[in-house]
Amino acid sequence: MNEEVQLTSQSPLKYAQLLAQSKDQRDEAERQLNVEEAAQDLDSAILNQKRSISGATRRLQEIKGRFPLDIDAIIDAQVELRDLEAGQKDLEDLKAELF
């Protein structure tokens, strides 16, 4: 049994193949799943950030349309929006760096 055993998602492994798998092969499969999960988690965080930015943009427009004009509330909403946009950029940069 000198053939190399490879993990594939295309066909199930026979019991003898499972026994012949090296620990490194099993660890690599687990590592790949962990990487995919982390990438999905980061994508989810980016999507949530986009939702937050959308909400902050709507709030800012609503505040700007109030009477009397509340300058402090507008500034606070602008700061919140800038912070959210900076956070999204950080998340996007992290995704580019890691994946």
MOPAC internal coordinates of N, CA, C and O (Angstrom, degrees):
PM7 1SCF
backbone

  N    0.0000 0     0.00 0     0.00 0    0    0    0
  C    1.4560 1     0.00 0     0.00 0    1    0    0
  C    1.5259 1   108.86 1     0.00 0    2    1    0
  O    1.2310 1   120.87 1  -109.31 1    3    2    1
  N    1.3184 1   115.95 1    70.69 1    3    2    1
  C    1.4496 1   121.94 1  -179.17 1    5    3    2
  C    1.5143 1   113.26 1   -94.64 1    6    5    3
  O    1.2310 1   120.10 1   176.97 1    7    6    5
  N    1.3387 1   117.42 1    -3.03 1    7    6    5
  C    1.4583 1   118.19 1  -178.92 1    9    7    6
  C    1.5132 1   110.34 1   -72.37 1   10    9    7
  O    1.2310 1   121.52 1   -33.62 1   11   10    9
  N    1.3338 1   114.69 1   146.38 1   11   10    9
  C    1.4586 1   120.89 1  -179.03 1   13   11   10
  C    1.5192 1   109.51 1   -80.97 1   14   13   11
  O    1.2310 1   120.40 1   -47.02 1   15   14   13
  N    1.3156 1   116.84 1   132.98 1   15   14   13
  C    1.4568 1   121.90 1  -179.65 1   17   15   14
  C    1.5165 1   108.09 1   -93.28 1   18   17   15
  O    1.2310 1   120.71 1   -51.43 1   19   18   17
  N    1.3356 1   116.24 1   128.57 1   19   18   17
  C    1.4557 1   120.99 1   179.94 1   21   19   18
  C    1.5164 1   109.39 1  -119.57 1   22   21   19
  O    1.2310 1   121.28 1   -36.18 1   23   22   21
  N    1.3367 1   115.16 1   143.82 1   23   22   21
  C    1.4520 1   120.78 1   175.34 1   25   23   22
  C    1.5172 1   108.72 1   -81.85 1   26   25   23
  O    1.2310 1   120.67 1   -54.29 1   27   26   25
  N    1.3062 1   116.32 1   125.71 1   27   26   25
  C    1.4556 1   119.79 1   175.85 1   29   27   26
  C    1.5074 1   108.20 1  -136.88 1   30   29   27
  O    1.2310 1   121.48 1   -27.19 1   31   30   29
  N    1.3143 1   114.78 1   152.81 1   31   30   29
  C    1.4483 1   118.91 1   176.65 1   33   31   30
  C    1.5244 1   109.84 1   -94.06 1   34   33   31
  O    1.2310 1   120.07 1  -179.03 1   35   34   33
  N    1.3448 1   117.47 1     0.97 1   35   34   33
  C    1.4456 1   121.44 1  -175.58 1   37   35   34
  C    1.5284 1   112.40 1   -81.84 1   38   37   35
  O    1.2310 1   119.73 1   141.17 1   39   38   37
  N    1.3006 1   118.13 1   -38.83 1   39   38   37
  C    1.4590 1   119.45 1  -179.33 1   41   39   38
  C    1.5222 1   109.15 1  -137.94 1   42   41   39
  O    1.2310 1   120.69 1   -35.61 1   43   42   41
  N    1.3387 1   116.29 1   144.39 1   43   42   41
  C    1.4652 1   118.83 1   179.89 1   45   43   42
  C    1.5286 1   110.28 1   -68.62 1   46   45   43
  O    1.2310 1   121.74 1   -31.55 1   47   46   45
  N    1.3098 1   114.27 1   148.45 1   47   46   45
  C    1.4583 1   119.88 1  -179.76 1   49   47   46
  C    1.5220 1   109.78 1   -85.44 1   50   49   47
  O    1.2310 1   121.06 1   -37.63 1   51   50   49
  N    1.3105 1   115.58 1   142.37 1   51   50   49
  C    1.4614 1   121.33 1   174.66 1   53   51   50
  C    1.5208 1   108.36 1   -74.80 1   54   53   51
  O    1.2310 1   121.27 1   -21.30 1   55   54   53
  N    1.3272 1   115.18 1   158.70 1   55   54   53
  C    1.4572 1   120.78 1  -177.28 1   57   55   54
  C    1.5278 1   111.30 1   -55.46 1   58   57   55
  O    1.2310 1   119.86 1   136.81 1   59   58   57
  N    1.3047 1   117.87 1   -43.19 1   59   58   57
  C    1.4716 1   121.02 1  -179.72 1   61   59   58
  C    1.5268 1   110.68 1   -63.14 1   62   61   59
  O    1.2310 1   120.54 1   143.56 1   63   62   61
  N    1.3345 1   116.57 1   -36.44 1   63   62   61
  C    1.4643 1   120.09 1   178.26 1   65   63   62
  C    1.5311 1   110.35 1   -67.89 1   66   65   63
  O    1.2310 1   121.32 1   139.84 1   67   66   65
  N    1.3259 1   115.09 1   -40.16 1   67   66   65
  C    1.4594 1   118.94 1   178.19 1   69   67   66
  C    1.5230 1   111.30 1   -61.29 1   70   69   67
  O    1.2310 1   120.56 1   138.67 1   71   70   69
  N    1.3218 1   116.54 1   -41.33 1   71   70   69
  C    1.4574 1   120.57 1   179.09 1   73   71   70
  C    1.5295 1   111.30 1   -67.80 1   74   73   71
  O    1.2310 1   120.51 1   149.96 1   75   74   73
  N    1.3268 1   116.62 1   -30.04 1   75   74   73
  C    1.4597 1   120.69 1  -177.27 1   77   75   74
  C    1.5260 1   112.98 1   -82.72 1   78   77   75
  O    1.2310 1   120.23 1   167.72 1   79   78   77
  N    1.3006 1   117.17 1   -12.28 1   79   78   77
  C    1.4613 1   119.16 1  -179.67 1   81   79   78
  C    1.5182 1   110.34 1   -61.48 1   82   81   79
  O    1.2310 1   121.43 1   -41.12 1   83   82   81
  N    1.2918 1   114.86 1   138.88 1   83   82   81
  C    1.4539 1   118.47 1   176.87 1   85   83   82
  C    1.5296 1   109.03 1   -81.52 1   86   85   83
  O    1.2310 1   121.08 1   -20.01 1   87   86   85
  N    1.2991 1   115.53 1   159.99 1   87   86   85
  C    1.4652 1   120.40 1   177.16 1   89   87   86
  C    1.5276 1   110.10 1   -60.25 1   90   89   87
  O    1.2310 1   120.09 1   142.95 1   91   90   89
  N    1.3254 1   117.43 1   -37.05 1   91   90   89
  C    1.4591 1   121.15 1   178.90 1   93   91   90
  C    1.5257 1   111.59 1   -62.55 1   94   93   91
  O    1.2310 1   120.36 1   140.45 1   95   94   93
  N    1.3285 1   116.93 1   -39.55 1   95   94   93
  C    1.4633 1   120.01 1   178.11 1   97   95   94
  C    1.5237 1   110.89 1   -64.38 1   98   97   95
  O    1.2310 1   120.33 1   136.55 1   99   98   97
  N    1.3215 1   116.98 1   -43.45 1   99   98   97
  C    1.4690 1   120.55 1   178.62 1  101   99   98
  C    1.5217 1   110.44 1   -66.54 1  102  101   99
  O    1.2310 1   120.35 1   139.75 1  103  102  101
  N    1.3226 1   116.93 1   -40.25 1  103  102  101
  C    1.4624 1   121.06 1   178.73 1  105  103  102
  C    1.5295 1   111.16 1   -64.87 1  106  105  103
  O    1.2310 1   120.26 1   141.06 1  107  106  105
  N    1.3280 1   117.11 1   -38.94 1  107  106  105
  C    1.4646 1   121.02 1  -179.99 1  109  107  106
  C    1.5245 1   110.45 1   -64.65 1  110  109  107
  O    1.2310 1   120.08 1   139.29 1  111  110  109
  N    1.3040 1   117.45 1   -40.71 1  111  110  109
  C    1.4668 1   120.56 1   178.28 1  113  111  110
  C    1.5241 1   110.22 1   -62.82 1  114  113  111
  O    1.2310 1   120.44 1   137.98 1  115  114  113
  N    1.3050 1   116.76 1   -42.02 1  115  114  113
  C    1.4751 1   121.13 1   178.51 1  117  115  114
  C    1.5235 1   110.48 1   -66.91 1  118  117  115
  O    1.2310 1   120.58 1   139.92 1  119  118  117
  N    1.3211 1   116.50 1   -40.08 1  119  118  117
  C    1.4536 1   121.48 1   179.05 1  121  119  118
  C    1.5337 1   110.48 1   -62.10 1  122  121  119
  O    1.2310 1   120.32 1   137.20 1  123  122  121
  N    1.3190 1   116.99 1   -42.80 1  123  122  121
  C    1.4667 1   120.93 1   178.41 1  125  123  122
  C    1.5285 1   110.95 1   -61.23 1  126  125  123
  O    1.2310 1   120.14 1   137.89 1  127  126  125
  N    1.3096 1   117.34 1   -42.11 1  127  126  125
  C    1.4630 1   120.74 1   177.63 1  129  127  126
  C    1.5233 1   110.91 1   -63.03 1  130  129  127
  O    1.2310 1   120.49 1   139.95 1  131  130  129
  N    1.3069 1   116.67 1   -40.05 1  131  130  129
  C    1.4639 1   120.89 1   178.39 1  133  131  130
  C    1.5266 1   111.23 1   -63.99 1  134  133  131
  O    1.2310 1   120.55 1   140.30 1  135  134  133
  N    1.3300 1   116.55 1   -39.70 1  135  134  133
  C    1.4675 1   120.70 1   178.49 1  137  135  134
  C    1.5250 1   109.98 1   -64.79 1  138  137  135
  O    1.2310 1   120.18 1   134.49 1  139  138  137
  N    1.3236 1   117.26 1   -45.51 1  139  138  137
  C    1.4604 1   120.72 1   178.95 1  141  139  138
  C    1.5249 1   111.36 1   -61.25 1  142  141  139
  O    1.2310 1   120.57 1   138.47 1  143  142  141
  N    1.3172 1   116.52 1   -41.53 1  143  142  141
  C    1.4667 1   120.70 1   178.79 1  145  143  142
  C    1.5330 1   110.78 1   -64.32 1  146  145  143
  O    1.2310 1   120.37 1   137.73 1  147  146  145
  N    1.3111 1   116.90 1   -42.27 1  147  146  145
  C    1.4647 1   120.20 1   179.13 1  149  147  146
  C    1.5236 1   110.84 1   -63.94 1  150  149  147
  O    1.2310 1   120.18 1   139.25 1  151  150  149
  N    1.3274 1   117.27 1   -40.75 1  151  150  149
  C    1.4633 1   120.70 1   178.42 1  153  151  150
  C    1.5226 1   110.83 1   -63.76 1  154  153  151
  O    1.2310 1   120.42 1   139.75 1  155  154  153
  N    1.3262 1   116.80 1   -40.25 1  155  154  153
  C    1.4646 1   120.32 1   177.27 1  157  155  154
  C    1.5226 1   111.41 1   -66.12 1  158  157  155
  O    1.2310 1   120.42 1   140.73 1  159  158  157
  N    1.3157 1   116.80 1   -39.27 1  159  158  157
  C    1.4657 1   120.27 1   177.25 1  161  159  158
  C    1.5252 1   111.03 1   -61.96 1  162  161  159
  O    1.2310 1   120.45 1   138.23 1  163  162  161
  N    1.3172 1   116.75 1   -41.77 1  163  162  161
  C    1.4597 1   121.02 1   179.05 1  165  163  162
  C    1.5301 1   110.56 1   -67.13 1  166  165  163
  O    1.2310 1   120.37 1   138.16 1  167  166  165
  N    1.3191 1   116.90 1   -41.84 1  167  166  165
  C    1.4754 1   120.03 1   176.09 1  169  167  166
  C    1.5261 1   111.02 1   -60.47 1  170  169  167
  O    1.2310 1   120.42 1   140.85 1  171  170  169
  N    1.3120 1   116.80 1   -39.15 1  171  170  169
  C    1.4607 1   121.57 1   177.76 1  173  171  170
  C    1.5281 1   111.36 1   -64.76 1  174  173  171
  O    1.2310 1   120.64 1   139.04 1  175  174  173
  N    1.3240 1   116.37 1   -40.96 1  175  174  173
  C    1.4652 1   120.61 1   177.83 1  177  175  174
  C    1.5273 1   110.59 1   -64.42 1  178  177  175
  O    1.2310 1   120.15 1   141.31 1  179  178  177
  N    1.3293 1   117.32 1   -38.69 1  179  178  177
  C    1.4633 1   121.14 1   178.12 1  181  179  178
  C    1.5234 1   110.24 1   -65.06 1  182  181  179
  O    1.2310 1   120.23 1   136.74 1  183  182  181
  N    1.3186 1   117.16 1   -43.26 1  183  182  181
  C    1.4618 1   120.85 1   178.04 1  185  183  182
  C    1.5223 1   111.27 1   -62.35 1  186  185  183
  O    1.2310 1   120.15 1   135.96 1  187  186  185
  N    1.3140 1   117.31 1   -44.04 1  187  186  185
  C    1.4695 1   120.89 1   177.54 1  189  187  186
  C    1.5271 1   110.99 1   -61.94 1  190  189  187
  O    1.2310 1   120.55 1   142.07 1  191  190  189
  N    1.3160 1   116.55 1   -37.93 1  191  190  189
  C    1.4654 1   120.36 1   178.64 1  193  191  190
  C    1.5311 1   110.19 1   -65.04 1  194  193  191
  O    1.2310 1   120.71 1   139.05 1  195  194  193
  N    1.3309 1   116.25 1   -40.95 1  195  194  193
  C    1.4650 1   120.35 1   178.00 1  197  195  194
  C    1.5339 1   110.58 1   -62.14 1  198  197  195
  O    1.2310 1   120.46 1   140.09 1  199  198  197
  N    1.3233 1   116.74 1   -39.91 1  199  198  197
  C    1.4652 1   120.49 1   176.91 1  201  199  198
  C    1.5286 1   110.74 1   -62.89 1  202  201  199
  O    1.2310 1   120.66 1   137.53 1  203  202  201
  N    1.3075 1   116.35 1   -42.47 1  203  202  201
  C    1.4601 1   120.39 1   178.78 1  205  203  202
  C    1.5208 1   111.08 1   -63.41 1  206  205  203
  O    1.2310 1   120.28 1   139.34 1  207  206  205
  N    1.3229 1   117.08 1   -40.66 1  207  206  205
  C    1.4654 1   121.32 1   178.10 1  209  207  206
  C    1.5236 1   110.24 1   -63.18 1  210  209  207
  O    1.2310 1   120.45 1   138.17 1  211  210  209
  N    1.3032 1   116.75 1   -41.83 1  211  210  209
  C    1.4646 1   120.82 1   178.29 1  213  211  210
  C    1.5306 1   110.85 1   -60.72 1  214  213  211
  O    1.2310 1   120.52 1   135.06 1  215  214  213
  N    1.3133 1   116.61 1   -44.94 1  215  214  213
  C    1.4624 1   120.65 1   178.01 1  217  215  214
  C    1.5213 1   112.32 1   -64.31 1  218  217  215
  O    1.2310 1   120.49 1   138.26 1  219  218  217
  N    1.3200 1   116.66 1   -41.74 1  219  218  217
  C    1.4649 1   120.58 1   179.68 1  221  219  218
  C    1.5251 1   110.81 1   -65.98 1  222  221  219
  O    1.2310 1   120.21 1   143.88 1  223  222  221
  N    1.3172 1   117.20 1   -36.12 1  223  222  221
  C    1.4654 1   121.31 1   177.91 1  225  223  222
  C    1.5275 1   110.40 1   -65.13 1  226  225  223
  O    1.2310 1   120.81 1   136.32 1  227  226  225
  N    1.3257 1   116.06 1   -43.68 1  227  226  225
  C    1.4745 1   119.69 1   177.47 1  229  227  226
  C    1.5152 1   111.64 1   -62.78 1  230  229  227
  O    1.2310 1   120.66 1   137.25 1  231  230  229
  N    1.3493 1   116.34 1   -42.75 1  231  230  229
  C    1.4706 1   120.27 1   179.01 1  233  231  230
  C    1.5206 1   111.17 1   -62.22 1  234  233  231
  O    1.2310 1   120.65 1   137.71 1  235  234  233
  N    1.3194 1   116.36 1   -42.29 1  235  234  233
  C    1.4607 1   120.45 1   179.44 1  237  235  234
  C    1.5323 1   110.13 1   -60.67 1  238  237  235
  O    1.2310 1   120.14 1   134.01 1  239  238  237
  N    1.3113 1   117.33 1   -45.99 1  239  238  237
  C    1.4631 1   120.36 1   179.68 1  241  239  238
  C    1.5307 1   111.30 1   -63.71 1  242  241  239
  O    1.2310 1   120.83 1   141.92 1  243  242  241
  N    1.3197 1   116.03 1   -38.08 1  243  242  241
  C    1.4729 1   120.49 1   178.02 1  245  243  242
  C    1.5329 1   110.83 1   -64.02 1  246  245  243
  O    1.2310 1   120.69 1   135.30 1  247  246  245
  N    1.3127 1   116.29 1   -44.70 1  247  246  245
  C    1.4688 1   120.90 1  -179.87 1  249  247  246
  C    1.5230 1   110.94 1   -63.88 1  250  249  247
  O    1.2310 1   120.57 1   139.58 1  251  250  249
  N    1.3276 1   116.52 1   -40.42 1  251  250  249
  C    1.4720 1   120.27 1   179.29 1  253  251  250
  C    1.5237 1   111.62 1   -64.16 1  254  253  251
  O    1.2310 1   120.10 1   154.10 1  255  254  253
  N    1.3228 1   117.41 1   -25.90 1  255  254  253
  C    1.4581 1   120.83 1  -177.68 1  257  255  254
  C    1.5259 1   114.68 1   -91.31 1  258  257  255
  O    1.2310 1   120.29 1  -176.22 1  259  258  257
  N    1.3267 1   117.05 1     3.78 1  259  258  257
  C    1.4677 1   120.31 1  -179.47 1  261  259  258
  C    1.5233 1   111.35 1   -82.34 1  262  261  259
  O    1.2310 1   122.28 1   -24.18 1  263  262  261
  N    1.3113 1   113.23 1   155.82 1  263  262  261
  C    1.4686 1   119.75 1   171.72 1  265  263  262
  C    1.5186 1   107.10 1  -126.30 1  266  265  263
  O    1.2310 1   119.04 1   -49.30 1  267  266  265
  N    1.2800 1   119.43 1   130.70 1  267  266  265
  C    1.4619 1   128.10 1     0.16 1  269  267  266
  C    1.5312 1   110.57 1   -75.53 1  270  269  267
  O    1.2310 1   121.67 1   -22.88 1  271  270  269
  N    1.3019 1   114.42 1   157.12 1  271  270  269
  C    1.4529 1   121.94 1  -179.23 1  273  271  270
  C    1.5302 1   109.47 1   -64.38 1  274  273  271
  O    1.2310 1   120.65 1   -55.72 1  275  274  273
  N    1.3376 1   116.36 1   124.28 1  275  274  273
  C    1.4671 1   122.24 1  -178.59 1  277  275  274
  C    1.5330 1   108.49 1  -107.37 1  278  277  275
  O    1.2310 1   120.97 1   -87.10 1  279  278  277
  N    1.3208 1   115.75 1    92.90 1  279  278  277
  C    1.4687 1   122.19 1  -175.51 1  281  279  278
  C    1.5273 1   111.60 1   -60.02 1  282  281  279
  O    1.2310 1   120.34 1   136.82 1  283  282  281
  N    1.3365 1   116.95 1   -43.18 1  283  282  281
  C    1.4678 1   120.19 1  -179.00 1  285  283  282
  C    1.5315 1   110.96 1   -61.78 1  286  285  283
  O    1.2310 1   120.29 1   138.15 1  287  286  285
  N    1.3192 1   117.04 1   -41.85 1  287  286  285
  C    1.4677 1   120.67 1   179.28 1  289  287  286
  C    1.5243 1   110.70 1   -65.79 1  290  289  287
  O    1.2310 1   120.45 1   142.51 1  291  290  289
  N    1.3287 1   116.75 1   -37.49 1  291  290  289
  C    1.4683 1   120.26 1   178.23 1  293  291  290
  C    1.5257 1   109.81 1   -64.65 1  294  293  291
  O    1.2310 1   120.56 1   133.26 1  295  294  293
  N    1.3143 1   116.53 1   -46.74 1  295  294  293
  C    1.4740 1   120.59 1   179.62 1  297  295  294
  C    1.5277 1   110.04 1   -60.75 1  298  297  295
  O    1.2310 1   120.00 1   134.82 1  299  298  297
  N    1.3245 1   117.60 1   -45.18 1  299  298  297
  C    1.4685 1   120.93 1   178.65 1  301  299  298
  C    1.5228 1   111.13 1   -59.29 1  302  301  299
  O    1.2310 1   120.29 1   136.68 1  303  302  301
  N    1.3303 1   117.05 1   -43.32 1  303  302  301
  C    1.4634 1   121.19 1  -179.80 1  305  303  302
  C    1.5280 1   110.80 1   -66.68 1  306  305  303
  O    1.2310 1   120.25 1   142.64 1  307  306  305
  N    1.3288 1   117.13 1   -37.36 1  307  306  305
  C    1.4618 1   120.51 1   177.62 1  309  307  306
  C    1.5271 1   111.34 1   -65.79 1  310  309  307
  O    1.2310 1   120.99 1   138.91 1  311  310  309
  N    1.3160 1   115.71 1   -41.09 1  311  310  309
  C    1.4767 1   120.20 1   178.44 1  313  311  310
  C    1.5312 1   109.43 1   -63.92 1  314  313  311
  O    1.2310 1   120.56 1   136.37 1  315  314  313
  N    1.3258 1   116.54 1   -43.63 1  315  314  313
  C    1.4640 1   120.59 1   178.65 1  317  315  314
  C    1.5288 1   110.24 1   -59.64 1  318  317  315
  O    1.2310 1   120.50 1   133.77 1  319  318  317
  N    1.3236 1   116.66 1   -46.23 1  319  318  317
  C    1.4623 1   120.96 1  -179.93 1  321  319  318
  C    1.5222 1   111.43 1   -62.68 1  322  321  319
  O    1.2310 1   119.76 1   136.22 1  323  322  321
  N    1.3246 1   118.06 1   -43.78 1  323  322  321
  C    1.4753 1   121.49 1   177.99 1  325  323  322
  C    1.5284 1   110.84 1   -61.43 1  326  325  323
  O    1.2310 1   120.69 1   138.35 1  327  326  325
  N    1.3268 1   116.28 1   -41.65 1  327  326  325
  C    1.4656 1   119.69 1   178.91 1  329  327  326
  C    1.5353 1   111.17 1   -63.40 1  330  329  327
  O    1.2310 1   120.57 1   137.63 1  331  330  329
  N    1.3137 1   116.52 1   -42.37 1  331  330  329
  C    1.4662 1   120.25 1   178.94 1  333  331  330
  C    1.5292 1   110.96 1   -64.83 1  334  333  331
  O    1.2310 1   120.52 1   138.19 1  335  334  333
  N    1.3311 1   116.61 1   -41.81 1  335  334  333
  C    1.4648 1   120.15 1   178.51 1  337  335  334
  C    1.5246 1   111.19 1   -65.34 1  338  337  335
  O    1.2310 1   120.23 1   141.46 1  339  338  337
  N    1.3131 1   117.17 1   -38.54 1  339  338  337
  C    1.4705 1   120.52 1   176.74 1  341  339  338
  C    1.5255 1   109.88 1   -65.23 1  342  341  339
  O    1.2310 1   120.40 1   140.62 1  343  342  341
  N    1.3172 1   116.84 1   -39.38 1  343  342  341
  C    1.4658 1   121.02 1   177.28 1  345  343  342
  C    1.5157 1   111.85 1   -62.52 1  346  345  343
  O    1.2310 1   120.55 1   139.45 1  347  346  345
  N    1.3322 1   116.55 1   -40.55 1  347  346  345
  C    1.4620 1   119.63 1   178.14 1  349  347  346
  C    1.5206 1   110.61 1   -65.24 1  350  349  347
  O    1.2310 1   120.40 1   138.29 1  351  350  349
  N    1.3174 1   116.84 1   -41.71 1  351  350  349
  C    1.4651 1   119.91 1   178.03 1  353  351  350
  C    1.5265 1   110.15 1   -60.97 1  354  353  351
  O    1.2310 1   120.48 1   138.41 1  355  354  353
  N    1.3278 1   116.69 1   -41.59 1  355  354  353
  C    1.4618 1   120.44 1   177.94 1  357  355  354
  C    1.5279 1   110.83 1   -60.95 1  358  357  355
  O    1.2310 1   120.48 1   136.93 1  359  358  357
  N    1.3298 1   116.70 1   -43.07 1  359  358  357
  C    1.4673 1   120.72 1   179.25 1  361  359  358
  C    1.5262 1   111.08 1   -64.39 1  362  361  359
  O    1.2310 1   120.27 1   136.69 1  363  362  361
  N    1.3254 1   117.08 1   -43.31 1  363  362  361
  C    1.4630 1   121.41 1   178.67 1  365  363  362
  C    1.5354 1   110.52 1   -63.89 1  366  365  363
  O    1.2310 1   120.13 1   138.64 1  367  366  365
  N    1.3265 1   117.36 1   -41.36 1  367  366  365
  C    1.4665 1   121.12 1   177.54 1  369  367  366
  C    1.5265 1   111.18 1   -63.33 1  370  369  367
  O    1.2310 1   120.82 1   139.41 1  371  370  369
  N    1.3253 1   116.05 1   -40.59 1  371  370  369
  C    1.4579 1   121.04 1   178.98 1  373  371  370
  C    1.5206 1   110.28 1   -64.12 1  374  373  371
  O    1.2310 1   120.43 1   138.14 1  375  374  373
  N    1.3188 1   116.79 1   -41.86 1  375  374  373
  C    1.4687 1   120.44 1   178.20 1  377  375  374
  C    1.5214 1   110.18 1   -61.44 1  378  377  375
  O    1.2310 1   120.56 1   134.29 1  379  378  377
  N    1.3395 1   116.54 1   -45.71 1  379  378  377
  C    1.4725 1   120.17 1   179.10 1  381  379  378
  C    1.5301 1   111.32 1   -61.83 1  382  381  379
  O    1.2310 1   120.47 1   142.79 1  383  382  381
  N    1.3043 1   116.70 1   -37.21 1  383  382  381
  C    1.4661 1   121.34 1  -178.18 1  385  383  382
  C    1.5335 1   111.39 1   -71.24 1  386  385  383
  O    1.2310 1   120.78 1   136.96 1  387  386  385
  N    1.3287 1   116.11 1   -43.04 1  387  386  385
  C    1.4681 1   119.34 1  -171.53 1  389  387  386
  C    1.5245 1   114.20 1   -92.44 1  390  389  387
  O    1.2310 1   120.61 1   152.44 1  391  390  389
  N    1.3224 1   116.43 1   -27.56 1  391  390  389
  C    1.4702 1   117.93 1  -174.80 1  393  391  390
  C    1.5005 1   110.31 1  -124.62 1  394  393  391
  O    1.2310 1   120.10 1   180.00 1  395  394  393

